[in-house]
Amino acid sequence: MKFDTLISSDAVISSPEIKSKKRALELLAEHLATEALQASPVADNNDADTIDSLKIFQLLVEREKLGSTCMGHGVALPHTRTNLTDRAIGAFLKLDKGIDFDGPDDQPTDLIFALMVPEDYTDEHLQILANLASLFNDKKFCTKIRNMNDNQDIHNHFIHWQPAEPTSPT
């Protein structure tokens, strides 16, 4: 998976003073809306105002009501399928202090990657989520991200990440 097409450096946010899941989703929705507008508005939506952050926020909240998208270990992957975009778009939020994201391990969540994909991206959606889960299951990747403060460095880490090579049994 190529992260450089999924997330831009402008959609990486680090260390804001976020104290709640609601505010985290609002901020991520704002960045997803901006990215969707900059990427290329869907042809059916000639009015740029149709891609607004409130609608994206509502979609993310609706998905969270089905069950938390928190993976545990301080990582959450909120996501939605929508007709507000014609390609997959991501936004990433790194917090200095974790928040309650209803995780399975009750640990504070400090790494949140939001994903918005077109409604017809059923298989692609699942593949992107699997790749993100693999990425955030890499403890070295997460540790390095947690120690970074520069958004461009974080973005570069995303786009240059390679999965760890499986070790062969000896």
C-alpha positions as protocol buffer text, in pm:
chain_id: "A"
residue {
  index: 1
  type: MET
  ca { x: 0 y: 0 z: 0 }
}
residue {
  index: 2
  type: LYS
  ca { x: 125 y: 345 z: -87 }
}
residue {
  index: 3
  type: PHE
  ca { x: 61 y: 586 z: 197 }
}
residue {
  index: 4
  type: ASP
  ca { x: 168 y: 886 z: -10 }
}
residue {
  index: 5
  type: THR
  ca { x: -158 y: 860 z: -204 }
}
residue {
  index: 6
  type: LEU
  ca { x: -367 y: 801 z: 109 }
}
residue {
  index: 7
  type: ILE
  ca { x: -247 y: 1082 z: 333 }
}
residue {
  index: 8
  type: SER
  ca { x: -81 y: 1416 z: 267 }
}
residue {
  index: 9
  type: SER
  ca { x: 154 y: 1591 z: 507 }
}
residue {
  index: 10
  type: ASP
  ca { x: -121 y: 1851 z: 562 }
}
residue {
  index: 11
  type: ALA
  ca { x: -343 y: 1578 z: 706 }
}
residue {
  index: 12
  type: VAL
  ca { x: -94 y: 1488 z: 980 }
}
residue {
  index: 13
  type: ILE
  ca { x: -167 y: 1661 z: 1310 }
}
residue {
  index: 14
  type: SER
  ca { x: 59 y: 1613 z: 1608 }
}
residue {
  index: 15
  type: SER
  ca { x: 31 y: 1705 z: 1973 }
}
residue {
  index: 16
  type: PRO
  ca { x: -288 y: 1912 z: 1985 }
}
residue {
  index: 17
  type: GLU
  ca { x: -462 y: 1968 z: 2315 }
}
residue {
  index: 18
  type: ILE
  ca { x: -742 y: 1719 z: 2251 }
}
residue {
  index: 19
  type: LYS
  ca { x: -915 y: 1581 z: 2558 }
}
residue {
  index: 20
  type: SER
  ca { x: -1208 y: 1382 z: 2417 }
}
residue {
  index: 21
  type: LYS
  ca { x: -1298 y: 1130 z: 2150 }
}
residue {
  index: 22
  type: LYS
  ca { x: -1562 y: 1370 z: 2016 }
}
residue {
  index: 23
  type: ARG
  ca { x: -1313 y: 1654 z: 1966 }
}
residue {
  index: 24
  type: ALA
  ca { x: -1059 y: 1415 z: 1809 }
}
residue {
  index: 25
  type: LEU
  ca { x: -1320 y: 1300 z: 1556 }
}
residue {
  index: 26
  type: GLU
  ca { x: -1422 y: 1661 z: 1485 }
}
residue {
  index: 27
  type: LEU
  ca { x: -1062 y: 1762 z: 1413 }
}
residue {
  index: 28
  type: LEU
  ca { x: -1001 y: 1457 z: 1194 }
}
residue {
  index: 29
  type: ALA
  ca { x: -1327 y: 1523 z: 1006 }
}
residue {
  index: 30
  type: GLU
  ca { x: -1212 y: 1881 z: 938 }
}
residue {
  index: 31
  type: HIS
  ca { x: -889 y: 1753 z: 786 }
}
residue {
  index: 32
  type: LEU
  ca { x: -1065 y: 1481 z: 585 }
}
residue {
  index: 33
  type: ALA
  ca { x: -1303 y: 1743 z: 441 }
}
residue {
  index: 34
  type: THR
  ca { x: -1012 y: 1969 z: 345 }
}
residue {
  index: 35
  type: GLU
  ca { x: -827 y: 1680 z: 184 }
}
residue {
  index: 36
  type: ALA
  ca { x: -1139 y: 1569 z: -7 }
}
residue {
  index: 37
  type: LEU
  ca { x: -1188 y: 1920 z: -145 }
}
residue {
  index: 38
  type: GLN
  ca { x: -824 y: 1953 z: -247 }
}
residue {
  index: 39
  type: ALA
  ca { x: -803 y: 1607 z: -402 }
}
residue {
  index: 40
  type: SER
  ca { x: -1087 y: 1639 z: -649 }
}
residue {
  index: 41
  type: PRO
  ca { x: -1448 y: 1683 z: -560 }
}
residue {
  index: 42
  type: VAL
  ca { x: -1680 y: 1407 z: -673 }
}
residue {
  index: 43
  type: ALA
  ca { x: -1825 y: 1495 z: -1013 }
}
residue {
  index: 44
  type: ASP
  ca { x: -2183 y: 1487 z: -879 }
}
residue {
  index: 45
  type: ASN
  ca { x: -2094 y: 1746 z: -616 }
}
residue {
  index: 46
  type: ASN
  ca { x: -2026 y: 2063 z: -811 }
}
residue {
  index: 47
  type: ASP
  ca { x: -2085 y: 2272 z: -499 }
}
residue {
  index: 48
  type: ALA
  ca { x: -1772 y: 2244 z: -286 }
}
residue {
  index: 49
  type: ASP
  ca { x: -1979 y: 2317 z: 24 }
}
residue {
  index: 50
  type: THR
  ca { x: -2130 y: 1968 z: -3 }
}
residue {
  index: 51
  type: ILE
  ca { x: -1809 y: 1823 z: 141 }
}
residue {
  index: 52
  type: ASP
  ca { x: -1831 y: 1956 z: 491 }
}
residue {
  index: 53
  type: SER
  ca { x: -1664 y: 1839 z: 805 }
}
residue {
  index: 54
  type: LEU
  ca { x: -1990 y: 1812 z: 1001 }
}
residue {
  index: 55
  type: LYS
  ca { x: -2123 y: 1543 z: 766 }
}
residue {
  index: 56
  type: ILE
  ca { x: -1795 y: 1352 z: 787 }
}
residue {
  index: 57
  type: PHE
  ca { x: -1796 y: 1388 z: 1166 }
}
residue {
  index: 58
  type: GLN
  ca { x: -2151 y: 1248 z: 1176 }
}
residue {
  index: 59
  type: LEU
  ca { x: -2046 y: 951 z: 960 }
}
residue {
  index: 60
  type: LEU
  ca { x: -1750 y: 876 z: 1187 }
}
residue {
  index: 61
  type: VAL
  ca { x: -1971 y: 899 z: 1497 }
}
residue {
  index: 62
  type: GLU
  ca { x: -2230 y: 669 z: 1338 }
}
residue {
  index: 63
  type: ARG
  ca { x: -1956 y: 413 z: 1274 }
}
residue {
  index: 64
  type: GLU
  ca { x: -1834 y: 443 z: 1634 }
}
residue {
  index: 65
  type: LYS
  ca { x: -2188 y: 369 z: 1756 }
}
residue {
  index: 66
  type: LEU
  ca { x: -2163 y: 29 z: 1587 }
}
residue {
  index: 67
  type: GLY
  ca { x: -1855 y: -46 z: 1797 }
}
residue {
  index: 68
  type: SER
  ca { x: -1535 y: 129 z: 1886 }
}
residue {
  index: 69
  type: THR
  ca { x: -1272 y: 143 z: 1615 }
}
residue {
  index: 70
  type: CYS
  ca { x: -1000 y: 141 z: 1880 }
}
residue {
  index: 71
  type: MET
  ca { x: -754 y: -146 z: 1829 }
}
residue {
  index: 72
  type: GLY
  ca { x: -607 y: -113 z: 2175 }
}
residue {
  index: 73
  type: HIS
  ca { x: -246 y: -32 z: 2262 }
}
residue {
  index: 74
  type: GLY
  ca { x: -322 y: 337 z: 2214 }
}
residue {
  index: 75
  type: VAL
  ca { x: -437 y: 310 z: 1850 }
}
residue {
  index: 76
  type: ALA
  ca { x: -773 y: 382 z: 1686 }
}
residue {
  index: 77
  type: LEU
  ca { x: -880 y: 359 z: 1320 }
}
residue {
  index: 78
  type: PRO
  ca { x: -1209 y: 547 z: 1278 }
}
residue {
  index: 79
  type: HIS
  ca { x: -1339 y: 502 z: 926 }
}
residue {
  index: 80
  type: THR
  ca { x: -1637 y: 556 z: 699 }
}
residue {
  index: 81
  type: ARG
  ca { x: -1761 y: 491 z: 348 }
}
residue {
  index: 82
  type: THR
  ca { x: -1929 y: 787 z: 179 }
}
residue {
  index: 83
  type: ASN
  ca { x: -2018 y: 947 z: -152 }
}
residue {
  index: 84
  type: LEU
  ca { x: -1832 y: 1262 z: -41 }
}
residue {
  index: 85
  type: THR
  ca { x: -1508 y: 1141 z: -198 }
}
residue {
  index: 86
  type: ASP
  ca { x: -1399 y: 958 z: -510 }
}
residue {
  index: 87
  type: ARG
  ca { x: -1081 y: 815 z: -357 }
}
residue {
  index: 88
  type: ALA
  ca { x: -949 y: 692 z: -23 }
}
residue {
  index: 89
  type: ILE
  ca { x: -837 y: 973 z: 207 }
}
residue {
  index: 90
  type: GLY
  ca { x: -668 y: 956 z: 545 }
}
residue {
  index: 91
  type: ALA
  ca { x: -591 y: 1193 z: 830 }
}
residue {
  index: 92
  type: PHE
  ca { x: -370 y: 1118 z: 1130 }
}
residue {
  index: 93
  type: LEU
  ca { x: -376 y: 1261 z: 1481 }
}
residue {
  index: 94
  type: LYS
  ca { x: -95 y: 1207 z: 1734 }
}
residue {
  index: 95
  type: LEU
  ca { x: -174 y: 1319 z: 2086 }
}
residue {
  index: 96
  type: ASP
  ca { x: 69 y: 1403 z: 2365 }
}
residue {
  index: 97
  type: LYS
  ca { x: -172 y: 1259 z: 2617 }
}
residue {
  index: 98
  type: GLY
  ca { x: -403 y: 971 z: 2531 }
}
residue {
  index: 99
  type: ILE
  ca { x: -781 y: 993 z: 2550 }
}
residue {
  index: 100
  type: ASP
  ca { x: -1058 y: 744 z: 2620 }
}
residue {
  index: 101
  type: PHE
  ca { x: -1158 y: 588 z: 2288 }
}
residue {
  index: 102
  type: ASP
  ca { x: -1353 y: 292 z: 2431 }
}
residue {
  index: 103
  type: GLY
  ca { x: -1066 y: 57 z: 2359 }
}
residue {
  index: 104
  type: PRO
  ca { x: -1074 y: -314 z: 2435 }
}
residue {
  index: 105
  type: ASP
  ca { x: -781 y: -278 z: 2674 }
}
residue {
  index: 106
  type: ASP
  ca { x: -903 y: 42 z: 2847 }
}
residue {
  index: 107
  type: GLN
  ca { x: -571 y: 207 z: 2760 }
}
residue {
  index: 108
  type: PRO
  ca { x: -562 y: 576 z: 2658 }
}
residue {
  index: 109
  type: THR
  ca { x: -552 y: 628 z: 2282 }
}
residue {
  index: 110
  type: ASP
  ca { x: -288 y: 861 z: 2141 }
}
residue {
  index: 111
  type: LEU
  ca { x: -255 y: 751 z: 1776 }
}
residue {
  index: 112
  type: ILE
  ca { x: -568 y: 796 z: 1564 }
}
residue {
  index: 113
  type: PHE
  ca { x: -579 y: 738 z: 1188 }
}
residue {
  index: 114
  type: ALA
  ca { x: -912 y: 832 z: 1027 }
}
residue {
  index: 115
  type: LEU
  ca { x: -1007 y: 688 z: 691 }
}
residue {
  index: 116
  type: MET
  ca { x: -1273 y: 798 z: 444 }
}
residue {
  index: 117
  type: VAL
  ca { x: -1337 y: 594 z: 130 }
}
residue {
  index: 118
  type: PRO
  ca { x: -1595 y: 601 z: -152 }
}
residue {
  index: 119
  type: GLU
  ca { x: -1908 y: 394 z: -90 }
}
residue {
  index: 120
  type: ASP
  ca { x: -1818 y: 144 z: -363 }
}
residue {
  index: 121
  type: TYR
  ca { x: -1478 y: 70 z: -207 }
}
residue {
  index: 122
  type: THR
  ca { x: -1595 y: -242 z: -21 }
}
residue {
  index: 123
  type: ASP
  ca { x: -1290 y: -463 z: -84 }
}
residue {
  index: 124
  type: GLU
  ca { x: -1047 y: -172 z: -100 }
}
residue {
  index: 125
  type: HIS
  ca { x: -1180 y: -40 z: 230 }
}
residue {
  index: 126
  type: LEU
  ca { x: -1112 y: -370 z: 402 }
}
residue {
  index: 127
  type: GLN
  ca { x: -766 y: -396 z: 244 }
}
residue {
  index: 128
  type: ILE
  ca { x: -671 y: -44 z: 356 }
}
residue {
  index: 129
  type: LEU
  ca { x: -793 y: -118 z: 710 }
}
residue {
  index: 130
  type: ALA
  ca { x: -590 y: -441 z: 712 }
}
residue {
  index: 131
  type: ASN
  ca { x: -280 y: -250 z: 601 }
}
residue {
  index: 132
  type: LEU
  ca { x: -337 y: 16 z: 866 }
}
residue {
  index: 133
  type: ALA
  ca { x: -386 y: -250 z: 1133 }
}
residue {
  index: 134
  type: SER
  ca { x: -60 y: -414 z: 1025 }
}
residue {
  index: 135
  type: LEU
  ca { x: 117 y: -79 z: 1033 }
}
residue {
  index: 136
  type: PHE
  ca { x: -6 y: 7 z: 1382 }
}
residue {
  index: 137
  type: ASN
  ca { x: 60 y: -344 z: 1514 }
}
residue {
  index: 138
  type: ASP
  ca { x: 429 y: -278 z: 1445 }
}
residue {
  index: 139
  type: LYS
  ca { x: 555 y: -169 z: 1788 }
}
residue {
  index: 140
  type: LYS
  ca { x: 869 y: -9 z: 1643 }
}
residue {
  index: 141
  type: PHE
  ca { x: 659 y: 199 z: 1406 }
}
residue {
  index: 142
  type: CYS
  ca { x: 432 y: 320 z: 1688 }
}
residue {
  index: 143
  type: THR
  ca { x: 722 y: 394 z: 1923 }
}
residue {
  index: 144
  type: LYS
  ca { x: 897 y: 599 z: 1658 }
}
residue {
  index: 145
  type: ILE
  ca { x: 578 y: 794 z: 1579 }
}
residue {
  index: 146
  type: ARG
  ca { x: 521 y: 861 z: 1950 }
}
residue {
  index: 147
  type: ASN
  ca { x: 871 y: 1009 z: 1974 }
}
residue {
  index: 148
  type: MET
  ca { x: 827 y: 1240 z: 1675 }
}
residue {
  index: 149
  type: ASN
  ca { x: 690 y: 1592 z: 1699 }
}
residue {
  index: 150
  type: ASP
  ca { x: 729 y: 1722 z: 1344 }
}
residue {
  index: 151
  type: ASN
  ca { x: 433 y: 1657 z: 1114 }
}
residue {
  index: 152
  type: GLN
  ca { x: 654 y: 1622 z: 807 }
}
residue {
  index: 153
  type: ASP
  ca { x: 875 y: 1364 z: 984 }
}
residue {
  index: 154
  type: ILE
  ca { x: 563 y: 1169 z: 1084 }
}
residue {
  index: 155
  type: HIS
  ca { x: 433 y: 1183 z: 726 }
}
residue {
  index: 156
  type: ASN
  ca { x: 769 y: 1065 z: 591 }
}
residue {
  index: 157
  type: HIS
  ca { x: 765 y: 778 z: 839 }
}
residue {
  index: 158
  type: PHE
  ca { x: 423 y: 672 z: 707 }
}
residue {
  index: 159
  type: ILE
  ca { x: 518 y: 682 z: 341 }
}
residue {
  index: 160
  type: HIS
  ca { x: 852 y: 506 z: 388 }
}
residue {
  index: 161
  type: TRP
  ca { x: 732 y: 238 z: 630 }
}
residue {
  index: 162
  type: GLN
  ca { x: 797 y: -117 z: 525 }
}
residue {
  index: 163
  type: PRO
  ca { x: 650 y: -412 z: 713 }
}
residue {
  index: 164
  type: ALA
  ca { x: 896 y: -596 z: 931 }
}
residue {
  index: 165
  type: GLU
  ca { x: 1037 y: -902 z: 763 }
}
residue {
  index: 166
  type: PRO
  ca { x: 907 y: -1217 z: 925 }
}
residue {
  index: 167
  type: THR
  ca { x: 1178 y: -1401 z: 1110 }
}
residue {
  index: 168
  type: SER
  ca { x: 1236 y: -1755 z: 995 }
}
residue {
  index: 169
  type: PRO
  ca { x: 1227 y: -2027 z: 1261 }
}
residue {
  index: 170
  type: THR
  ca { x: 1571 y: -2159 z: 1352 }
}
